[in-house]
Amino acid sequence: SSGINAEYGILWNIFEEALTTKNSDLVVIVRALLVVLISFWSSSRVRSCSDSPQNTEYTVKLLDLLSGVEWLPPPLLNISQLIIQISPYEAMSLLYEVSHHFKVHAPHMSKVPVIKYQTSLKETVLTIVQNNIETVGVTTFLFSRWGLDVK
């Protein structure tokens, strides 16, 4: 088997299990992982995130984990689906906004899902979807609650 499970499967499994406890101490680890991915995508020379499959896989996995434990607000639960279809700059911008979201709306130890999000995060997602409508058109319905009108 290749990819994330072959190399770091046990670590991701432990991290995923720990996240399900919604322990707010894990926010520090999540933010550190976001910083590493932001750094990678900001210096990446590939044309599309899909041209760097391993880092795309890490990015998607982290966003999926955050969605799974509802540390991202409902409109953002599907943002991982954009990663494979966007540029490294757009991935970096998206991850930066997610990181900023955690600074402002850090998850707490309660089991209540995060429902607030920054306007800049919404606008970043909308801009990415609009700029890549040819490739992400199928996923635009996932963001329709923000009033994205694509024709």
C-alpha positions as YAML, in Angstrom:
chain: A
units: angstrom
residues:
- id: 1
  name: SER
  ca: [0.00, 0.00, 0.00]
- id: 2
  name: SER
  ca: [1.21, 3.48, -0.76]
- id: 3
  name: GLY
  ca: [0.54, 6.91, 0.57]
- id: 4
  name: ILE
  ca: [-0.34, 8.17, 3.98]
- id: 5
  name: ASN
  ca: [-1.48, 4.88, 5.49]
- id: 6
  name: ALA
  ca: [1.68, 3.04, 4.48]
- id: 7
  name: GLU
  ca: [4.03, 5.68, 5.84]
- id: 8
  name: TYR
  ca: [2.22, 7.21, 8.76]
- id: 9
  name: GLY
  ca: [-0.91, 5.12, 9.19]
- id: 10
  name: ILE
  ca: [-0.48, 4.44, 12.87]
- id: 11
  name: LEU
  ca: [0.28, 8.10, 13.64]
- id: 12
  name: TRP
  ca: [-2.76, 9.30, 11.68]
- id: 13
  name: ASN
  ca: [-4.91, 6.68, 13.40]
- id: 14
  name: ILE
  ca: [-3.73, 7.82, 16.83]
- id: 15
  name: PHE
  ca: [-4.23, 11.46, 15.88]
- id: 16
  name: GLU
  ca: [-7.71, 10.74, 14.50]
- id: 17
  name: GLU
  ca: [-8.67, 8.87, 17.68]
- id: 18
  name: ALA
  ca: [-7.33, 11.68, 19.83]
- id: 19
  name: LEU
  ca: [-9.29, 14.25, 17.82]
- id: 20
  name: THR
  ca: [-12.54, 12.40, 18.48]
- id: 21
  name: THR
  ca: [-12.12, 13.32, 22.14]
- id: 22
  name: LYS
  ca: [-12.26, 16.96, 21.00]
- id: 23
  name: ASN
  ca: [-9.52, 17.82, 23.45]
- id: 24
  name: SER
  ca: [-8.73, 21.49, 22.94]
- id: 25
  name: ASP
  ca: [-5.04, 20.80, 23.63]
- id: 26
  name: LEU
  ca: [-4.89, 19.23, 20.18]
- id: 27
  name: VAL
  ca: [-5.51, 22.62, 18.57]
- id: 28
  name: VAL
  ca: [-1.79, 23.31, 18.98]
- id: 29
  name: ILE
  ca: [-0.93, 20.17, 16.99]
- id: 30
  name: VAL
  ca: [-3.54, 20.97, 14.35]
- id: 31
  name: ARG
  ca: [-2.19, 24.49, 13.94]
- id: 32
  name: ALA
  ca: [1.37, 23.13, 13.69]
- id: 33
  name: LEU
  ca: [0.30, 20.72, 10.95]
- id: 34
  name: LEU
  ca: [-1.45, 23.59, 9.16]
- id: 35
  name: VAL
  ca: [1.71, 25.71, 9.36]
- id: 36
  name: VAL
  ca: [3.79, 22.90, 7.85]
- id: 37
  name: LEU
  ca: [1.31, 22.46, 4.99]
- id: 38
  name: ILE
  ca: [1.02, 26.22, 4.44]
- id: 39
  name: SER
  ca: [4.80, 26.42, 4.25]
- id: 40
  name: PHE
  ca: [4.97, 23.58, 1.75]
- id: 41
  name: TRP
  ca: [2.24, 24.93, -0.53]
- id: 42
  name: SER
  ca: [3.60, 28.49, -0.38]
- id: 43
  name: SER
  ca: [6.97, 27.34, -1.72]
- id: 44
  name: SER
  ca: [5.70, 24.64, -4.05]
- id: 45
  name: ARG
  ca: [6.68, 24.91, -7.70]
- id: 46
  name: VAL
  ca: [4.09, 22.48, -9.03]
- id: 47
  name: ARG
  ca: [1.24, 23.73, -11.19]
- id: 48
  name: SER
  ca: [-1.55, 21.94, -9.38]
- id: 49
  name: CYS
  ca: [-1.86, 20.33, -5.98]
- id: 50
  name: SER
  ca: [-2.51, 17.04, -7.76]
- id: 51
  name: ASP
  ca: [1.08, 17.22, -9.03]
- id: 52
  name: SER
  ca: [2.25, 16.67, -5.45]
- id: 53
  name: PRO
  ca: [0.19, 13.62, -4.48]
- id: 54
  name: GLN
  ca: [1.74, 12.95, -1.08]
- id: 55
  name: ASN
  ca: [1.25, 16.50, 0.23]
- id: 56
  name: THR
  ca: [-2.20, 16.64, -1.34]
- id: 57
  name: GLU
  ca: [-3.04, 13.45, 0.53]
- id: 58
  name: TYR
  ca: [-1.78, 14.92, 3.83]
- id: 59
  name: THR
  ca: [-3.77, 18.11, 3.26]
- id: 60
  name: VAL
  ca: [-6.96, 16.25, 2.39]
- id: 61
  name: LYS
  ca: [-6.52, 13.89, 5.36]
- id: 62
  name: LEU
  ca: [-6.10, 16.74, 7.83]
- id: 63
  name: LEU
  ca: [-9.10, 18.67, 6.47]
- id: 64
  name: ASP
  ca: [-11.20, 15.49, 6.48]
- id: 65
  name: LEU
  ca: [-10.24, 14.81, 10.10]
- id: 66
  name: LEU
  ca: [-11.16, 18.36, 11.10]
- id: 67
  name: SER
  ca: [-14.47, 18.03, 9.30]
- id: 68
  name: GLY
  ca: [-15.13, 14.63, 10.85]
- id: 69
  name: VAL
  ca: [-14.85, 15.98, 14.38]
- id: 70
  name: GLU
  ca: [-16.77, 19.12, 13.39]
- id: 71
  name: TRP
  ca: [-13.92, 21.50, 14.15]
- id: 72
  name: LEU
  ca: [-14.75, 23.20, 10.89]
- id: 73
  name: PRO
  ca: [-18.16, 24.88, 10.59]
- id: 74
  name: PRO
  ca: [-20.81, 23.15, 8.45]
- id: 75
  name: PRO
  ca: [-20.30, 25.17, 5.26]
- id: 76
  name: LEU
  ca: [-16.63, 24.11, 5.27]
- id: 77
  name: LEU
  ca: [-17.05, 20.40, 5.89]
- id: 78
  name: ASN
  ca: [-16.34, 19.61, 2.23]
- id: 79
  name: ILE
  ca: [-13.36, 21.87, 1.51]
- id: 80
  name: SER
  ca: [-10.99, 18.92, 1.27]
- id: 81
  name: GLN
  ca: [-12.67, 18.05, -2.04]
- id: 82
  name: LEU
  ca: [-11.24, 21.22, -3.57]
- id: 83
  name: ILE
  ca: [-7.58, 20.51, -2.81]
- id: 84
  name: ILE
  ca: [-6.83, 18.08, -5.64]
- id: 85
  name: GLN
  ca: [-8.26, 20.52, -8.19]
- id: 86
  name: ILE
  ca: [-6.63, 23.80, -7.17]
- id: 87
  name: SER
  ca: [-3.23, 25.48, -7.35]
- id: 88
  name: PRO
  ca: [-0.69, 25.40, -4.51]
- id: 89
  name: TYR
  ca: [-1.26, 29.12, -3.94]
- id: 90
  name: GLU
  ca: [-4.98, 28.52, -3.51]
- id: 91
  name: ALA
  ca: [-4.32, 25.60, -1.16]
- id: 92
  name: MET
  ca: [-1.97, 27.79, 0.86]
- id: 93
  name: SER
  ca: [-4.60, 30.56, 1.02]
- id: 94
  name: LEU
  ca: [-7.30, 28.13, 2.07]
- id: 95
  name: LEU
  ca: [-5.12, 26.56, 4.78]
- id: 96
  name: TYR
  ca: [-4.08, 29.99, 5.99]
- id: 97
  name: GLU
  ca: [-7.74, 30.93, 6.45]
- id: 98
  name: VAL
  ca: [-8.42, 27.64, 8.24]
- id: 99
  name: SER
  ca: [-5.46, 28.39, 10.53]
- id: 100
  name: HIS
  ca: [-6.81, 31.88, 11.16]
- id: 101
  name: HIS
  ca: [-10.21, 30.34, 11.90]
- id: 102
  name: PHE
  ca: [-8.58, 28.33, 14.70]
- id: 103
  name: LYS
  ca: [-7.03, 31.46, 16.17]
- id: 104
  name: VAL
  ca: [-10.41, 33.19, 16.35]
- id: 105
  name: HIS
  ca: [-12.76, 30.24, 16.93]
- id: 106
  name: ALA
  ca: [-10.61, 27.66, 18.65]
- id: 107
  name: PRO
  ca: [-12.51, 24.48, 19.43]
- id: 108
  name: HIS
  ca: [-13.22, 23.91, 23.08]
- id: 109
  name: MET
  ca: [-13.43, 20.70, 25.03]
- id: 110
  name: SER
  ca: [-17.22, 20.72, 24.75]
- id: 111
  name: LYS
  ca: [-18.86, 18.38, 22.30]
- id: 112
  name: VAL
  ca: [-20.61, 21.30, 20.60]
- id: 113
  name: PRO
  ca: [-19.57, 21.62, 16.94]
- id: 114
  name: VAL
  ca: [-17.95, 24.83, 15.75]
- id: 115
  name: ILE
  ca: [-20.57, 26.85, 13.88]
- id: 116
  name: LYS
  ca: [-18.88, 30.23, 13.43]
- id: 117
  name: TYR
  ca: [-16.40, 31.09, 10.73]
- id: 118
  name: GLN
  ca: [-14.56, 34.11, 9.47]
- id: 119
  name: THR
  ca: [-15.97, 36.04, 6.51]
- id: 120
  name: SER
  ca: [-12.51, 35.91, 4.92]
- id: 121
  name: LEU
  ca: [-12.61, 32.10, 5.01]
- id: 122
  name: LYS
  ca: [-15.95, 32.10, 3.23]
- id: 123
  name: GLU
  ca: [-14.68, 34.55, 0.63]
- id: 124
  name: THR
  ca: [-11.51, 32.53, 0.08]
- id: 125
  name: VAL
  ca: [-13.53, 29.37, -0.59]
- id: 126
  name: LEU
  ca: [-15.91, 31.22, -2.91]
- id: 127
  name: THR
  ca: [-13.04, 32.77, -4.86]
- id: 128
  name: ILE
  ca: [-11.33, 29.40, -5.25]
- id: 129
  name: VAL
  ca: [-14.55, 27.76, -6.43]
- id: 130
  name: GLN
  ca: [-15.27, 30.58, -8.88]
- id: 131
  name: ASN
  ca: [-11.70, 30.59, -10.24]
- id: 132
  name: ASN
  ca: [-11.81, 26.84, -10.81]
- id: 133
  name: ILE
  ca: [-15.42, 26.39, -11.84]
- id: 134
  name: GLU
  ca: [-14.45, 24.19, -14.81]
- id: 135
  name: THR
  ca: [-12.84, 21.61, -12.55]
- id: 136
  name: VAL
  ca: [-14.76, 22.03, -9.31]
- id: 137
  name: GLY
  ca: [-18.19, 22.58, -10.81]
- id: 138
  name: VAL
  ca: [-19.44, 19.27, -9.48]
- id: 139
  name: THR
  ca: [-18.61, 20.32, -5.93]
- id: 140
  name: THR
  ca: [-20.13, 23.82, -6.10]
- id: 141
  name: PHE
  ca: [-23.45, 22.58, -4.82]
- id: 142
  name: LEU
  ca: [-21.67, 21.79, -1.55]
- id: 143
  name: PHE
  ca: [-21.11, 25.52, -1.06]
- id: 144
  name: SER
  ca: [-24.48, 26.75, -2.31]
- id: 145
  name: ARG
  ca: [-25.53, 27.74, 1.22]
- id: 146
  name: TRP
  ca: [-23.20, 30.72, 0.81]
- id: 147
  name: GLY
  ca: [-25.15, 31.96, -2.17]
- id: 148
  name: LEU
  ca: [-22.65, 30.93, -4.79]
- id: 149
  name: ASP
  ca: [-24.51, 31.44, -8.05]
- id: 150
  name: VAL
  ca: [-22.62, 29.77, -10.85]
- id: 151
  name: LYS
  ca: [-24.03, 29.71, -14.37]
...
